Each structure stands twice: as C-alpha cells, then as structure tokens.
Amino acid sequence: MLKVLIADDEQKICQLIEKLVCWEDLGMQVATTAENGVEALEMIQCGCRRLSGYHCSC
C-alpha cells in the first residue's frame, strides 16, 4: 500500500482532501499532512516515521 502525504497551508483543505478521496480503493493510505511544501519536503527527506521506505540523511 502506498503512503500519501497531503500538503497545503490550509488545514481545512488537507482535511477535505483526506475525506473526499477513497484512498483505500486506490491502494493508498494517508500517512500524514504538512502545513506547506517546505515541511512536506523536510518530512520526506528526513524520513518521517509514518512514511515508510524513506531513510533519514539529516
């Protein structure tokens, strides 16, 4: 199952995206959300524990 990171500066938009899409039907799971693109990139680069398959190089 693929892990999904949703990023938007509006928390309500992140919540809406998470609820509107049937992630399981797509073979995906929402792992976490980020407040902006920079935070999302840092989570991916530093191996956010909820995003399996990434290794921290920080």
C-alpha distance matrix in Angstrom:
0.0 3.8 6.6 9.6 13.2 15.9 19.4 22.7 26.1 26.4 24.5 25.1 23.4 20.2 20.5 21.3 18.3 16.0 17.9 18.7 15.3 13.4 9.9 8.5 10.5 9.0 5.4 5.3 6.9 10.2 10.9 14.5 17.3 20.1 23.7 24.1 23.0 24.8 23.0 19.6 20.7 22.0 18.8 17.0 20.0 20.7 17.2 16.6 15.6 12.8 11.3 10.4 11.5 14.5 18.0 21.0 23.9 26.0
3.8 0.0 3.8 6.5 10.1 12.9 16.1 19.6 23.0 23.7 22.1 23.0 21.0 17.8 18.7 19.5 16.3 14.4 16.9 17.5 14.2 13.2 9.5 9.5 11.5 9.0 6.4 4.6 6.2 8.6 9.2 12.4 14.7 17.2 20.7 20.8 19.4 21.3 19.8 16.2 17.2 18.8 15.9 13.8 17.0 18.1 14.9 14.4 14.2 11.5 9.2 9.1 10.0 12.4 16.1 18.8 21.5 23.4
6.6 3.8 0.0 3.8 6.8 10.0 13.2 16.7 20.0 20.7 18.9 20.2 18.5 15.0 16.1 17.4 14.5 12.4 15.4 16.6 13.7 13.4 9.6 10.5 13.2 11.0 9.0 5.8 5.1 5.8 5.6 8.6 11.2 13.7 17.3 17.7 16.7 18.4 16.5 13.1 14.5 15.9 12.7 11.2 14.7 15.4 12.4 11.2 11.3 8.2 6.2 7.5 9.4 10.9 14.5 16.7 19.6 21.1
9.6 6.5 3.8 0.0 3.8 6.4 9.7 13.1 16.5 17.2 15.7 16.9 14.9 11.6 13.1 14.3 11.1 9.6 13.0 14.0 11.5 12.2 8.8 11.0 13.4 11.0 10.3 6.7 5.8 4.6 5.5 7.1 8.5 10.9 14.3 14.6 13.8 16.0 14.3 10.8 12.8 14.7 11.8 10.8 14.6 15.6 13.3 11.7 12.8 9.6 7.9 10.4 12.1 12.7 16.2 17.8 20.4 21.4
13.2 10.1 6.8 3.8 0.0 3.8 6.5 10.1 13.2 14.3 13.0 14.9 13.1 9.6 11.8 13.6 10.8 9.8 13.6 14.8 13.2 14.6 11.7 14.3 16.7 14.5 14.1 10.4 8.9 6.2 5.9 5.2 5.4 7.2 10.7 10.9 10.4 12.5 10.6 7.3 9.9 11.7 9.1 8.8 12.6 13.6 12.0 10.1 12.0 9.4 8.0 11.4 13.2 12.7 15.7 16.5 18.9 19.3
15.9 12.9 10.0 6.4 3.8 0.0 3.8 6.8 10.2 10.9 9.9 11.5 9.3 6.2 8.9 10.4 7.8 7.7 11.5 12.5 11.6 13.9 11.9 15.0 17.1 15.2 15.6 12.1 10.7 7.4 8.4 6.6 4.7 6.2 8.7 9.2 9.4 12.3 10.7 8.0 11.2 13.2 11.3 11.7 15.2 16.4 15.3 13.1 15.2 12.5 11.7 15.2 17.0 16.3 19.2 19.6 21.8 21.8
19.4 16.1 13.2 9.7 6.5 3.8 0.0 3.8 7.0 8.7 8.8 11.1 8.9 6.6 10.2 11.7 9.8 10.6 14.1 15.0 14.6 17.3 15.5 18.8 20.8 18.7 19.3 15.8 14.4 11.1 11.4 8.8 5.6 4.6 5.8 5.5 6.2 9.2 8.2 6.3 9.6 11.7 10.7 11.7 14.7 16.0 15.8 13.8 16.5 14.6 13.7 17.3 18.8 17.5 19.9 19.7 21.4 20.8
22.7 19.6 16.7 13.1 10.1 6.8 3.8 0.0 3.8 5.4 6.8 8.9 6.7 6.1 9.8 10.8 9.8 11.5 14.4 15.1 15.6 18.7 17.6 21.1 22.8 21.0 22.1 18.7 17.3 13.9 14.5 11.7 8.0 6.5 5.4 5.1 7.2 10.3 9.9 9.2 12.2 14.2 13.8 15.1 17.8 19.0 19.2 17.1 19.8 17.9 17.4 21.1 22.6 21.1 23.4 22.9 24.4 23.5
26.1 23.0 20.0 16.5 13.2 10.2 7.0 3.8 0.0 3.8 6.3 8.9 8.1 8.3 11.4 12.7 12.7 14.3 16.9 17.8 18.8 22.0 21.1 24.5 26.3 24.7 25.7 22.2 20.5 16.9 17.2 13.8 10.1 7.8 4.7 5.0 8.3 10.4 10.1 10.8 13.7 15.0 15.1 17.1 19.3 20.2 20.9 18.7 21.5 20.0 19.9 23.6 25.2 23.4 25.3 24.2 25.6 24.1
26.4 23.7 20.7 17.2 14.3 10.9 8.7 5.4 3.8 0.0 3.8 5.4 5.4 6.7 8.9 10.0 11.0 12.8 14.6 15.6 17.3 20.5 20.2 23.6 25.4 24.2 25.5 22.1 20.3 16.7 17.5 14.3 10.6 9.6 7.0 8.6 11.8 14.1 13.2 13.6 16.8 18.1 17.6 19.6 22.2 22.8 23.1 20.5 22.9 20.9 21.2 25.0 27.0 25.6 27.7 26.9 28.5 27.1
24.5 22.1 18.9 15.7 13.0 9.9 8.8 6.8 6.3 3.8 0.0 3.8 5.4 5.1 6.3 8.6 10.0 10.7 12.4 14.3 16.0 18.8 18.4 21.5 23.6 22.8 23.8 20.3 18.0 14.4 15.0 11.8 8.5 8.5 7.0 9.8 13.0 15.1 13.3 13.5 17.1 17.9 16.7 19.0 21.8 22.0 21.8 18.8 20.7 18.5 19.4 23.1 25.5 24.4 26.5 25.8 27.9 26.6
25.1 23.0 20.2 16.9 14.9 11.5 11.1 8.9 8.9 5.4 3.8 0.0 3.8 5.4 5.0 6.1 8.7 9.8 10.5 12.0 14.5 17.4 17.7 20.9 22.7 22.3 23.7 20.6 18.5 15.2 16.6 13.9 11.1 11.8 10.6 12.9 15.9 18.4 16.8 16.5 20.2 21.3 20.0 21.9 24.9 25.3 24.8 21.8 23.4 20.8 21.7 25.2 27.7 27.0 29.4 29.0 31.2 30.1
23.4 21.0 18.5 14.9 13.1 9.3 8.9 6.7 8.1 5.4 5.4 3.8 0.0 3.8 5.4 4.9 6.1 8.5 9.8 10.3 12.3 15.7 15.9 19.4 20.8 19.9 21.6 18.6 17.2 14.0 15.8 13.5 10.4 11.1 10.2 11.6 13.9 16.9 15.9 15.0 18.4 20.2 19.0 20.3 23.5 24.4 23.8 21.2 23.1 20.4 20.6 24.1 26.2 25.5 28.2 28.1 30.1 29.3
20.2 17.8 15.0 11.6 9.6 6.2 6.6 6.1 8.3 6.7 5.1 5.4 3.8 0.0 3.8 5.4 5.2 6.2 8.7 10.1 11.2 14.1 13.6 16.9 18.8 17.8 19.0 15.7 13.9 10.5 12.1 9.7 6.8 8.3 8.6 10.4 12.4 15.3 13.7 12.4 16.0 17.6 15.9 17.2 20.5 21.2 20.4 17.6 19.4 16.6 16.9 20.4 22.6 22.0 24.7 24.8 27.0 26.4
20.5 18.7 16.1 13.1 11.8 8.9 10.2 9.8 11.4 8.9 6.3 5.0 5.4 3.8 0.0 3.8 5.5 5.1 6.2 8.6 10.5 12.9 13.0 16.0 18.0 17.8 19.0 15.9 13.7 10.6 12.6 10.6 8.7 11.0 11.5 13.9 16.1 18.8 16.8 15.5 19.2 20.5 18.4 19.8 23.3 23.6 22.4 19.3 20.4 17.3 18.2 21.5 24.2 24.0 26.7 26.9 29.5 28.9
21.3 19.5 17.4 14.3 13.6 10.4 11.7 10.8 12.7 10.0 8.6 6.1 4.9 5.4 3.8 0.0 3.8 5.4 5.2 5.9 8.6 11.6 12.6 15.9 17.1 17.0 18.9 16.3 14.8 12.3 15.0 13.5 11.6 13.7 13.9 15.6 17.5 20.6 19.1 17.6 21.1 22.9 21.0 21.9 25.5 26.2 25.0 22.2 23.4 20.1 20.6 23.7 26.1 26.1 29.1 29.5 31.9 31.5
18.3 16.3 14.5 11.1 10.8 7.8 9.8 9.8 12.7 11.0 10.0 8.7 6.1 5.2 5.5 3.8 0.0 3.8 5.5 5.3 6.3 9.7 10.0 13.6 14.7 13.9 15.9 13.2 12.3 10.0 12.9 12.0 10.3 12.5 13.5 14.5 15.6 18.9 17.7 15.6 18.7 20.9 19.0 19.4 23.0 24.1 22.7 20.2 21.6 18.3 18.1 21.1 23.2 23.3 26.5 27.2 29.6 29.5
16.0 14.4 12.4 9.6 9.8 7.7 10.6 11.5 14.3 12.8 10.7 9.8 8.5 6.2 5.1 5.4 3.8 0.0 3.8 5.9 6.1 8.2 8.0 11.1 13.1 12.7 14.0 11.1 9.5 7.1 10.2 9.7 9.2 12.2 13.9 15.6 16.7 19.6 17.8 15.5 18.9 20.5 18.0 18.6 22.3 22.9 21.1 18.4 19.2 15.7 16.0 18.8 21.3 21.8 24.9 25.8 28.5 28.6
17.9 16.9 15.4 13.0 13.6 11.5 14.1 14.4 16.9 14.6 12.4 10.5 9.8 8.7 6.2 5.2 5.5 3.8 0.0 3.8 5.7 7.4 8.8 11.5 12.9 13.6 15.2 13.1 11.6 10.0 13.3 13.1 12.6 15.7 17.0 18.8 20.2 23.2 21.4 19.3 22.6 24.3 21.7 22.3 26.1 26.6 24.7 21.9 22.3 18.7 19.3 21.9 24.5 25.3 28.5 29.4 32.2 32.3
18.7 17.5 16.6 14.0 14.8 12.5 15.0 15.1 17.8 15.6 14.3 12.0 10.3 10.1 8.6 5.9 5.3 5.9 3.8 0.0 3.8 6.6 8.9 11.9 12.2 12.6 15.1 13.5 13.1 12.0 15.6 15.6 14.8 17.5 18.6 19.8 20.8 24.2 22.8 20.5 23.6 25.7 23.5 23.6 27.4 28.4 26.5 24.1 24.8 21.2 21.2 23.7 25.9 26.7 30.0 31.2 33.7 34.0
15.3 14.2 13.7 11.5 13.2 11.6 14.6 15.6 18.8 17.3 16.0 14.5 12.3 11.2 10.5 8.6 6.3 6.1 5.7 3.8 0.0 3.8 5.5 8.8 8.9 8.9 11.5 10.1 10.4 10.1 13.8 14.6 14.4 17.3 19.1 19.9 20.3 23.6 22.3 19.5 22.3 24.6 22.2 21.8 25.6 26.7 24.6 22.5 23.1 19.4 19.0 21.1 23.1 24.2 27.7 29.2 31.8 32.4
13.4 13.2 13.4 12.2 14.6 13.9 17.3 18.7 22.0 20.5 18.8 17.4 15.7 14.1 12.9 11.6 9.7 8.2 7.4 6.6 3.8 0.0 3.8 5.7 5.6 6.9 9.2 8.7 9.2 10.2 13.9 15.5 16.2 19.5 21.7 22.7 23.0 26.1 24.5 21.5 24.2 26.2 23.5 22.9 26.7 27.6 25.1 23.0 23.0 19.2 19.0 20.6 22.6 24.3 27.8 29.7 32.5 33.4
9.9 9.5 9.6 8.8 11.7 11.9 15.5 17.6 21.1 20.2 18.4 17.7 15.9 13.6 13.0 12.6 10.0 8.0 8.8 8.9 5.5 3.8 0.0 3.8 5.5 5.2 6.4 5.0 5.7 7.3 10.8 12.9 14.2 17.4 20.1 21.0 20.9 23.7 22.1 18.9 21.3 23.3 20.4 19.6 23.3 24.3 21.6 19.7 19.7 16.0 15.4 16.8 18.8 20.5 24.2 26.1 29.0 30.0
8.5 9.5 10.5 11.0 14.3 15.0 18.8 21.1 24.5 23.6 21.5 20.9 19.4 16.9 16.0 15.9 13.6 11.1 11.5 11.9 8.8 5.7 3.8 0.0 3.8 5.3 4.9 5.2 6.2 9.1 12.1 14.9 16.8 20.3 23.2 24.2 24.1 26.6 24.8 21.6 23.8 25.5 22.3 21.4 25.1 25.7 22.6 20.9 20.2 16.5 16.2 16.9 18.9 21.2 24.7 27.0 30.1 31.4
10.5 11.5 13.2 13.4 16.7 17.1 20.8 22.8 26.3 25.4 23.6 22.7 20.8 18.8 18.0 17.1 14.7 13.1 12.9 12.2 8.9 5.6 5.5 3.8 0.0 3.8 5.5 7.4 9.6 12.3 15.4 18.1 19.6 22.8 25.5 26.2 25.9 28.7 27.3 23.9 26.0 28.0 25.1 23.9 27.5 28.5 25.5 24.0 23.6 20.0 19.2 19.8 21.3 23.7 27.4 29.8 32.6 34.2
9.0 9.0 11.0 11.0 14.5 15.2 18.7 21.0 24.7 24.2 22.8 22.3 19.9 17.8 17.8 17.0 13.9 12.7 13.6 12.6 8.9 6.9 5.2 5.3 3.8 0.0 3.8 5.4 8.7 11.2 14.2 16.8 18.1 21.1 23.8 24.1 23.3 26.1 25.0 21.4 23.1 25.5 22.8 21.2 24.7 26.1 23.2 22.1 22.1 18.6 17.2 17.9 19.0 21.2 24.9 27.4 30.0 31.6
5.4 6.4 9.0 10.3 14.1 15.6 19.3 22.1 25.7 25.5 23.8 23.7 21.6 19.0 19.0 18.9 15.9 14.0 15.2 15.1 11.5 9.2 6.4 4.9 5.5 3.8 0.0 3.8 7.1 10.5 12.8 15.9 18.0 21.0 24.2 24.5 23.6 26.1 24.6 21.1 22.6 24.5 21.5 19.8 23.2 24.3 21.1 20.2 19.7 16.4 15.0 15.0 16.2 18.8 22.4 25.2 27.9 29.8
5.3 4.6 5.8 6.7 10.4 12.1 15.8 18.7 22.2 22.1 20.3 20.6 18.6 15.7 15.9 16.3 13.2 11.1 13.1 13.5 10.1 8.7 5.0 5.2 7.4 5.4 3.8 0.0 3.8 6.8 9.2 12.2 14.2 17.2 20.5 21.0 20.2 22.6 21.0 17.5 19.3 21.1 18.1 16.6 20.2 21.2 18.2 16.9 16.6 13.2 11.9 12.7 14.3 16.4 20.1 22.4 25.3 26.8
6.9 6.2 5.1 5.8 8.9 10.7 14.4 17.3 20.5 20.3 18.0 18.5 17.2 13.9 13.7 14.8 12.3 9.5 11.6 13.1 10.4 9.2 5.7 6.2 9.6 8.7 7.1 3.8 0.0 3.8 6.0 9.2 11.7 15.0 18.4 19.4 19.2 21.4 19.2 16.1 18.3 19.6 16.3 15.6 19.3 19.6 16.6 14.7 14.2 10.5 10.2 11.5 13.9 15.7 19.2 21.1 24.3 25.4
10.2 8.6 5.8 4.6 6.2 7.4 11.1 13.9 16.9 16.7 14.4 15.2 14.0 10.5 10.6 12.3 10.0 7.1 10.0 12.0 10.1 10.2 7.3 9.1 12.3 11.2 10.5 6.8 3.8 0.0 3.8 5.8 7.9 11.4 14.7 16.0 16.2 18.3 16.0 13.2 15.9 17.1 13.9 13.8 17.6 17.9 15.4 12.9 13.0 9.3 9.4 11.9 14.6 15.5 18.7 20.1 23.1 23.7
10.9 9.2 5.6 5.5 5.9 8.4 11.4 14.5 17.2 17.5 15.0 16.6 15.8 12.1 12.6 15.0 12.9 10.2 13.3 15.6 13.8 13.9 10.8 12.1 15.4 14.2 12.8 9.2 6.0 3.8 0.0 3.8 7.2 10.4 14.0 15.5 15.6 17.0 14.2 11.7 14.2 14.7 11.1 11.4 15.1 14.8 12.1 9.4 9.3 5.6 6.3 9.1 12.2 12.8 15.7 16.8 20.0 20.6
14.5 12.4 8.6 7.1 5.2 6.6 8.8 11.7 13.8 14.3 11.8 13.9 13.5 9.7 10.6 13.5 12.0 9.7 13.1 15.6 14.6 15.5 12.9 14.9 18.1 16.8 15.9 12.2 9.2 5.8 3.8 0.0 3.8 6.9 10.4 12.3 13.1 14.3 11.3 9.3 12.5 12.8 9.5 10.9 14.4 14.0 12.2 8.9 9.9 7.0 8.0 11.5 14.4 14.0 16.5 16.8 19.8 19.6
17.3 14.7 11.2 8.5 5.4 4.7 5.6 8.0 10.1 10.6 8.5 11.1 10.4 6.8 8.7 11.6 10.3 9.2 12.6 14.8 14.4 16.2 14.2 16.8 19.6 18.1 18.0 14.2 11.7 7.9 7.2 3.8 0.0 3.8 6.9 9.0 10.3 12.0 9.3 7.7 11.4 12.1 9.7 11.4 14.8 14.8 13.9 10.9 12.7 10.4 10.9 14.6 17.0 16.0 18.4 18.3 20.8 20.2
20.1 17.2 13.7 10.9 7.2 6.2 4.6 6.5 7.8 9.6 8.5 11.8 11.1 8.3 11.0 13.7 12.5 12.2 15.7 17.5 17.3 19.5 17.4 20.3 22.8 21.1 21.0 17.2 15.0 11.4 10.4 6.9 3.8 0.0 3.8 5.5 7.3 8.6 5.8 5.3 9.1 9.6 8.3 10.5 13.3 13.6 13.6 11.0 13.7 12.3 12.4 16.1 18.1 16.3 18.2 17.4 19.4 18.3
23.7 20.7 17.3 14.3 10.7 8.7 5.8 5.4 4.7 7.0 7.0 10.6 10.2 8.6 11.5 13.9 13.5 13.9 17.0 18.6 19.1 21.7 20.1 23.2 25.5 23.8 24.2 20.5 18.4 14.7 14.0 10.4 6.9 3.8 0.0 3.8 7.2 8.4 6.5 7.6 10.9 11.4 11.1 13.5 15.8 16.1 16.7 14.3 17.1 15.9 16.1 19.9 21.7 19.7 21.4 20.2 21.8 20.2
24.1 20.8 17.7 14.6 10.9 9.2 5.5 5.1 5.0 8.6 9.8 12.9 11.6 10.4 13.9 15.6 14.5 15.6 18.8 19.8 19.9 22.7 21.0 24.2 26.2 24.1 24.5 21.0 19.4 16.0 15.5 12.3 9.0 5.5 3.8 0.0 3.8 5.5 5.4 6.3 8.8 10.1 10.8 12.6 14.4 15.5 16.6 14.9 18.2 17.3 16.6 20.2 21.5 19.2 20.9 19.6 20.7 19.3
23.0 19.4 16.7 13.8 10.4 9.4 6.2 7.2 8.3 11.8 13.0 15.9 13.9 12.4 16.1 17.5 15.6 16.7 20.2 20.8 20.3 23.0 20.9 24.1 25.9 23.3 23.6 20.2 19.2 16.2 15.6 13.1 10.3 7.3 7.2 3.8 0.0 3.8 5.5 5.0 6.1 8.6 9.8 10.5 12.1 14.0 15.2 14.3 17.9 17.1 15.7 19.0 19.6 17.2 18.9 17.9 18.6 17.6
24.8 21.3 18.4 16.0 12.5 12.3 9.2 10.3 10.4 14.1 15.1 18.4 16.9 15.3 18.8 20.6 18.9 19.6 23.2 24.2 23.6 26.1 23.7 26.6 28.7 26.1 26.1 22.6 21.4 18.3 17.0 14.3 12.0 8.6 8.4 5.5 3.8 0.0 3.8 5.4 5.2 6.2 8.6 10.0 10.5 12.0 14.0 13.5 17.2 17.3 16.0 19.2 19.6 16.7 17.7 16.0 16.3 14.8
23.0 19.8 16.5 14.3 10.6 10.7 8.2 9.9 10.1 13.2 13.3 16.8 15.9 13.7 16.8 19.1 17.7 17.8 21.4 22.8 22.3 24.5 22.1 24.8 27.3 25.0 24.6 21.0 19.2 16.0 14.2 11.3 9.3 5.8 6.5 5.4 5.5 3.8 0.0 3.8 5.5 5.1 6.2 8.7 9.9 10.4 12.0 10.7 14.2 14.2 13.6 17.0 18.0 15.3 16.2 14.6 15.6 14.0
19.6 16.2 13.1 10.8 7.3 8.0 6.3 9.2 10.8 13.6 13.5 16.5 15.0 12.4 15.5 17.6 15.6 15.5 19.3 20.5 19.5 21.5 18.9 21.6 23.9 21.4 21.1 17.5 16.1 13.2 11.7 9.3 7.7 5.3 7.6 6.3 5.0 5.4 3.8 0.0 3.8 5.4 5.1 6.3 8.6 10.0 10.6 9.4 12.9 12.3 11.0 14.4 15.3 12.9 14.7 13.9 15.3 14.6
20.7 17.2 14.5 12.8 9.9 11.2 9.6 12.2 13.7 16.8 17.1 20.2 18.4 16.0 19.2 21.1 18.7 18.9 22.6 23.6 22.3 24.2 21.3 23.8 26.0 23.1 22.6 19.3 18.3 15.9 14.2 12.5 11.4 9.1 10.9 8.8 6.1 5.2 5.5 3.8 0.0 3.8 5.4 5.1 6.0 8.4 9.8 10.0 13.8 13.9 11.9 14.7 14.7 11.8 13.0 12.0 12.7 12.2
22.0 18.8 15.9 14.7 11.7 13.2 11.7 14.2 15.0 18.1 17.9 21.3 20.2 17.6 20.5 22.9 20.9 20.5 24.3 25.7 24.6 26.2 23.3 25.5 28.0 25.5 24.5 21.1 19.6 17.1 14.7 12.8 12.1 9.6 11.4 10.1 8.6 6.2 5.1 5.4 3.8 0.0 3.8 5.4 5.1 5.8 8.2 8.3 12.1 13.1 11.8 14.5 14.8 11.4 11.8 9.9 10.6 9.3
18.8 15.9 12.7 11.8 9.1 11.3 10.7 13.8 15.1 17.6 16.7 20.0 19.0 15.9 18.4 21.0 19.0 18.0 21.7 23.5 22.2 23.5 20.4 22.3 25.1 22.8 21.5 18.1 16.3 13.9 11.1 9.5 9.7 8.3 11.1 10.8 9.8 8.6 6.2 5.1 5.4 3.8 0.0 3.8 5.6 5.4 5.9 4.9 8.7 9.4 8.3 11.2 12.2 9.4 10.4 9.2 11.2 10.6
17.0 13.8 11.2 10.8 8.8 11.7 11.7 15.1 17.1 19.6 19.0 21.9 20.3 17.2 19.8 21.9 19.4 18.6 22.3 23.6 21.8 22.9 19.6 21.4 23.9 21.2 19.8 16.6 15.6 13.8 11.4 10.9 11.4 10.5 13.5 12.6 10.5 10.0 8.7 6.3 5.1 5.4 3.8 0.0 3.8 5.6 5.2 6.1 9.5 9.9 7.4 9.7 9.7 6.8 8.5 8.5 10.2 10.8
20.0 17.0 14.7 14.6 12.6 15.2 14.7 17.8 19.3 22.2 21.8 24.9 23.5 20.5 23.3 25.5 23.0 22.3 26.1 27.4 25.6 26.7 23.3 25.1 27.5 24.7 23.2 20.2 19.3 17.6 15.1 14.4 14.8 13.3 15.8 14.4 12.1 10.5 9.9 8.6 6.0 5.1 5.6 3.8 0.0 3.8 5.6 7.9 11.2 12.7 10.3 11.9 11.0 7.4 7.5 6.3 6.9 7.5
20.7 18.1 15.4 15.6 13.6 16.4 16.0 19.0 20.2 22.8 22.0 25.3 24.4 21.2 23.6 26.2 24.1 22.9 26.6 28.4 26.7 27.6 24.3 25.7 28.5 26.1 24.3 21.2 19.6 17.9 14.8 14.0 14.8 13.6 16.1 15.5 14.0 12.0 10.4 10.0 8.4 5.8 5.4 5.6 3.8 0.0 3.8 6.0 8.9 11.2 9.9 11.3 11.2 7.6 6.6 4.2 6.1 5.8
17.2 14.9 12.4 13.3 12.0 15.3 15.8 19.2 20.9 23.1 21.8 24.8 23.8 20.4 22.4 25.0 22.7 21.1 24.7 26.5 24.6 25.1 21.6 22.6 25.5 23.2 21.1 18.2 16.6 15.4 12.1 12.2 13.9 13.6 16.7 16.6 15.2 14.0 12.0 10.6 9.8 8.2 5.9 5.2 5.6 3.8 0.0 3.8 5.9 8.1 6.6 7.6 7.9 4.7 4.9 4.7 8.0 9.0
16.6 14.4 11.2 11.7 10.1 13.1 13.8 17.1 18.7 20.5 18.8 21.8 21.2 17.6 19.3 22.2 20.2 18.4 21.9 24.1 22.5 23.0 19.7 20.9 24.0 22.1 20.2 16.9 14.7 12.9 9.4 8.9 10.9 11.0 14.3 14.9 14.3 13.5 10.7 9.4 10.0 8.3 4.9 6.1 7.9 6.0 3.8 0.0 3.8 5.4 5.3 7.7 9.6 7.5 8.4 8.1 11.4 11.4
15.6 14.2 11.3 12.8 12.0 15.2 16.5 19.8 21.5 22.9 20.7 23.4 23.1 19.4 20.4 23.4 21.6 19.2 22.3 24.8 23.1 23.0 19.7 20.2 23.6 22.1 19.7 16.6 14.2 13.0 9.3 9.9 12.7 13.7 17.1 18.2 17.9 17.2 14.2 12.9 13.8 12.1 8.7 9.5 11.2 8.9 5.9 3.8 0.0 3.8 5.4 6.4 9.2 8.3 9.1 9.5 13.2 13.7
12.8 11.5 8.2 9.6 9.4 12.5 14.6 17.9 20.0 20.9 18.5 20.8 20.4 16.6 17.3 20.1 18.3 15.7 18.7 21.2 19.4 19.2 16.0 16.5 20.0 18.6 16.4 13.2 10.5 9.3 5.6 7.0 10.4 12.3 15.9 17.3 17.1 17.3 14.2 12.3 13.9 13.1 9.4 9.9 12.7 11.2 8.1 5.4 3.8 0.0 3.8 5.9 9.4 9.5 11.5 12.5 16.1 16.6
11.3 9.2 6.2 7.9 8.0 11.7 13.7 17.4 19.9 21.2 19.4 21.7 20.6 16.9 18.2 20.6 18.1 16.0 19.3 21.2 19.0 19.0 15.4 16.2 19.2 17.2 15.0 11.9 10.2 9.4 6.3 8.0 10.9 12.4 16.1 16.6 15.7 16.0 13.6 11.0 11.9 11.8 8.3 7.4 10.3 9.9 6.6 5.3 5.4 3.8 0.0 3.8 6.5 6.5 9.4 11.0 14.3 15.5
10.4 9.1 7.5 10.4 11.4 15.2 17.3 21.1 23.6 25.0 23.1 25.2 24.1 20.4 21.5 23.7 21.1 18.8 21.9 23.7 21.1 20.6 16.8 16.9 19.8 17.9 15.0 12.7 11.5 11.9 9.1 11.5 14.6 16.1 19.9 20.2 19.0 19.2 17.0 14.4 14.7 14.5 11.2 9.7 11.9 11.3 7.6 7.7 6.4 5.9 3.8 0.0 3.8 5.6 8.4 11.0 14.3 16.2
11.5 10.0 9.4 12.1 13.2 17.0 18.8 22.6 25.2 27.0 25.5 27.7 26.2 22.6 24.2 26.1 23.2 21.3 24.5 25.9 23.1 22.6 18.8 18.9 21.3 19.0 16.2 14.3 13.9 14.6 12.2 14.4 17.0 18.1 21.7 21.5 19.6 19.6 18.0 15.3 14.7 14.8 12.2 9.7 11.0 11.2 7.9 9.6 9.2 9.4 6.5 3.8 0.0 3.8 6.7 10.1 12.8 15.5
14.5 12.4 10.9 12.7 12.7 16.3 17.5 21.1 23.4 25.6 24.4 27.0 25.5 22.0 24.0 26.1 23.3 21.8 25.3 26.7 24.2 24.3 20.5 21.2 23.7 21.2 18.8 16.4 15.7 15.5 12.8 14.0 16.0 16.3 19.7 19.2 17.2 16.7 15.3 12.9 11.8 11.4 9.4 6.8 7.4 7.6 4.7 7.5 8.3 9.5 6.5 5.6 3.8 0.0 3.8 6.7 9.3 11.8
18.0 16.1 14.5 16.2 15.7 19.2 19.9 23.4 25.3 27.7 26.5 29.4 28.2 24.7 26.7 29.1 26.5 24.9 28.5 30.0 27.7 27.8 24.2 24.7 27.4 24.9 22.4 20.1 19.2 18.7 15.7 16.5 18.4 18.2 21.4 20.9 18.9 17.7 16.2 14.7 13.0 11.8 10.4 8.5 7.5 6.6 4.9 8.4 9.1 11.5 9.4 8.4 6.7 3.8 0.0 3.8 6.4 9.2
21.0 18.8 16.7 17.8 16.5 19.6 19.7 22.9 24.2 26.9 25.8 29.0 28.1 24.8 26.9 29.5 27.2 25.8 29.4 31.2 29.2 29.7 26.1 27.0 29.8 27.4 25.2 22.4 21.1 20.1 16.8 16.8 18.3 17.4 20.2 19.6 17.9 16.0 14.6 13.9 12.0 9.9 9.2 8.5 6.3 4.2 4.7 8.1 9.5 12.5 11.0 11.0 10.1 6.7 3.8 0.0 3.8 5.6
23.9 21.5 19.6 20.4 18.9 21.8 21.4 24.4 25.6 28.5 27.9 31.2 30.1 27.0 29.5 31.9 29.6 28.5 32.2 33.7 31.8 32.5 29.0 30.1 32.6 30.0 27.9 25.3 24.3 23.1 20.0 19.8 20.8 19.4 21.8 20.7 18.6 16.3 15.6 15.3 12.7 10.6 11.2 10.2 6.9 6.1 8.0 11.4 13.2 16.1 14.3 14.3 12.8 9.3 6.4 3.8 0.0 3.8
26.0 23.4 21.1 21.4 19.3 21.8 20.8 23.5 24.1 27.1 26.6 30.1 29.3 26.4 28.9 31.5 29.5 28.6 32.3 34.0 32.4 33.4 30.0 31.4 34.2 31.6 29.8 26.8 25.4 23.7 20.6 19.6 20.2 18.3 20.2 19.3 17.6 14.8 14.0 14.6 12.2 9.3 10.6 10.8 7.5 5.8 9.0 11.4 13.7 16.6 15.5 16.2 15.5 11.8 9.2 5.6 3.8 0.0
